[in-house]
Amino acid sequence: MIQAIPQSFLFRTALKLRAYIELIKVRLSFLVAFSCGFGYLLGSFGAVNWPVLLWVSFGGFLISGASIIINQIWERDIDKIMNRTCNRPLPTKRVTVNEAAVLSLILVVSGLYILMIYSNLLTVMLSLVSVILYGFVYTPLKRKGPIAVLVGAIPGALPPLLGWIAVTGTISHEALIIFGIQFIWQFPHFWAIAWLADDDYKKVGIKLLPGGGGKDLNTAVQIMIYTLFLLPLGLLPAKFGITGIDSAIVATVCGVLFLSQTFSLIRQGSEKAARRIMYGSFLYLPIVQIAYLLDKV
């Protein structure tokens, strides 16, 4: 006679699975998968192989999840101290370090294996570089200084490049353009978050704001300058025949709106203005990328 599974076991299993889902930050990893799929679609000259697209995007999702877990293993002690991170699975001991390490290893091996089957060796190698840069270089550098933002922007901008390479097998000037847009976008995005989290970051010695590392005019101006760079960069896909004029208009409008938010930060220097930039960064990238796809030549 088959015995019923105790409800307590099911409850504990459900809690553990929920903790694992929190650990890989599904929404953030989904955005990585989306960017990876964006690069694949933009690089597909002709009929799109939809099953391969989904597998490549899923591989990117797994690689992202593994990188995020490594980041949290490194920072488990300081996460206990910060208000914004104290309830994460590792500080609350809902997941042990060993469990997190095993899950990260499973995810990275699975992601690389999927990419090896459905893409090419160059995509796999760059994906591994992305994990190393994010998990083992960017993360410890966060307590050294704002150089961490520069380093972190590289793996942060790799997903669309990886998608392009997965379908084309080459790093072309078109691939570098879509990489460059997402690379520059990282700076106002990172710094707006760092502005909002500055009090927490100071508790543990994380230094991500540029210059003197303060919530001041210098930081606000640098956020504005990097956002300004997105205007000419947003036009490059149309200039090089990747997309058409319609998406160039959308990219310009989005860039101007994004840029206008930085002027409020320069004038007010408030958390409210920084939060608007953060939300603006979340909107800018997917809107522009979707516009590029719809306007693909």
C-alpha positions, 0 to 999 in steps of 0.5 A, a space after each residue: 500500500 502506497 503511503 501518503 507523503 506527509 504534508 510537512 515534507 511537502 511544505 518544507 519542499 515548497 519553502 525550499 523551492 521558493 527560496 531557490 527561486 528567490 536566490 536566482 532572482 527570476 525577474 532579473 534572469 528573465 531580463 537577461 534571457 530577453 536580451 539574449 533572445 533580442 540579440 539572437 532575433 536581431 542577428 537572424 537574417 532570414 527565417 528564425 529557428 524558434 526552438 533554438 531561440 528559446 533554448 539559447 534564451 533559456 541557457 542565458 537564463 541559467 547562466 544569469 541565475 548561476 552568476 547571481 547565486 555566486 554574487 550572493 554567496 560572496 556577499 552573504 555576510 554583508 547582506 545580513 547588515 543591509 536592510 535591502 538584502 537582509 531577507 535574502 535566502 542565505 542571510 536568513 539561512 533558508 538556503 545553506 552555502 553548500 546548497 547555493 554552491 551546488 545549485 549554482 554549479 548545476 545551473 552554470 553547467 546546464 547553461 553552458 551545455 545547452 549553449 554548446 548544443 544550440 549555439 557555438 563554442 564562442 558563445 559558450 566561452 563568452 558566457 563562461 567569461 561573463 560568469 567569472 567577471 560577474 561572480 568573481 571579479 565584479 562582486 569583490 570589487 564592489 568594496 574597492 571602488 567605482 571601478 566595479 561598475 565598469 567591470 560589472 557593465 561588461 557581463 551586464 552588456 554581454 547577453 545581446 552580444 551572446 544572442 547575436 553570436 549564437 546565431 551568427 558565430 561571429 563578433 561583427 560591428 553590428 554585435 558590438 553596437 548592440 553590446 555598446 548600447 547596453 554597456 553604456 546603459 549600465 552606468 546610469 542604471 547602476 548609479 541610480 540604484 547605488 544612489 538609492 542604496 547609498 546608506 546601506 552600502 556605506 554600512 558595509 563599505 560598498 563604493 559604487 558611486 563615481 568620483 568622490 562616491 557621494 550623492 552630489 552634483 558630480 555624481 548627478 552630472 556623470 549620470 547625465 553624461 552617460 545617459 546623453 551618450 545613449 542618444 547617438 548610440 541609439 541611432 547606430 543600428 539605423 546608420 549601419 542598416 541593422 534597423 530602420 528609421 522608425 526605431 531610430 525615432 523611438 530610441 531618440 524619444 526614449 533617450 531624450 525622456 531618459 535624459 530629462 530625468 537626469 536634469 531633475 537629479 542635477 537640480 534636486 539631488 533627491 532620492 525621488 529623482 534617482 528613483 525616477 532614473 532607475 525606473 526610467 532605465 528599466 523602461 528604456 532598454 526593453 522598449 528600445 530593443 523591442 522597437 529595433 526588433 519590430 523595425 529590423 531591416 
